[in-house]
Amino acid sequence: RRRFRVRTKVRGTADRPRLCVQRSLRHFSCQLIDDEAGCTLAAASTRDAALTGSTGGNAEAAARVGKAIADKAQAAGVKQVRLDRGACKYHGRVAAFAEAAREAGLEL
């Protein structure tokens, strides 16, 4: 129910794409999605070669992904995004991810 409630309110545009978050027990990933065009602008994950570390399912790894997606977004010319947390509460790894993205210059 939470996922549907969040997704009905959050839509991405070309000016302000949707920052979609997926988390599992072992990995954390995110995508910048333009819903109007139906395309992914940028993506980052703990599975990427540059972001692999000792563990991929903790808050430190989520913060690394947040910094990486902020850098990729700025390279693509995106400064403002809408956070789509899906069924995840804004707590723990999701909060660490969002704070790291904000510190790297992305407006959520």
N, C-alpha and C positions, 0 to 999 in steps of 0.2 A: 504493500500500500504506500509506503514511504517513497519508493522508487517512482510510482506513477504520479504521486503528488508533486514531486520535485520536477519530473520530466515534463509535466504539462505546463509548468510555469517558466521553465528555462529553455530558451531557444537561442541558437547562435546565428549571428548575421555576419556579413563580411567585415563590418566595422568592429563588432564585438562578438567573436566566436565563443562557442561553448567549450569549456575546459572540463572534459569528462574524465572521471577518476575510476580506475578499476584496481581493486586490491584482492590479494589472495593470501594464503598463509605464508607463502614463500616469496612472492614478488609484488611489486607496486608499479603501475603504469598509468599513463595519462595521454590524452589526445586533444588537440585543438580542432574543433569541428565547425565548419560553416554549414549550417542546416539548410540555408536557402539554396546553395549550390550543390549540397550533398557531397562535400569532399573534406578530407582531412588535411589540415594545413601543416601540422607538425605533431610529432609523437616522441615520447621518452619513456623508458622503462628500466627497471633494474636488470633486465636481460641484455641491455645494450652493452657492447664491449667496453665503452668508456666508463660505464657506471657500475660494473661488476665489483663487488666487494666481498667481504667475508659472509655477510648475510644480506638478504634482499627484502626481508619481511619486517623490518623494524623502522622506528621513527627516523633514524639517521639516514637510512636508505631512501625513505620517502622525501626527506629534505634535499638529498642530492638530486633526486628526480625533479623536485620543484625548481631548483636552481637551473637544471639543464633545460627544462621546458621554457623557463623564462628567457633564457639565452636564445633558444630556437625561435621563440615568438618574436623577440625583438629583431632577430635577423629576417624574419618574414614580414616585419613592419606592423606587428600587432602590439598594442600597449594595454588595451583593456579587454578583459574576458569576463565571461559569466561562469561561475563555478557550478558544475553539475556533480554533486557528490553521490547521486544515485540513491542506493539504499543504505549508504554508510552515514553514520552520525558524524558531525563535525567534532571529532575527538581523536586523540592519539595520532595515528599516522596521517590521517587526512588533515588535521590541524597543523601538524609539523610541515606537511607538504605545502599547504596554503601560505603559511608564514614565510617559508623559504622562498616561495615564488614572489611574495610581496617584497621581501628584502632585496631580491634580485631585480626589482623594477617593474613587475607586472601589477596592474591594478585589477583587483578582483571585486 
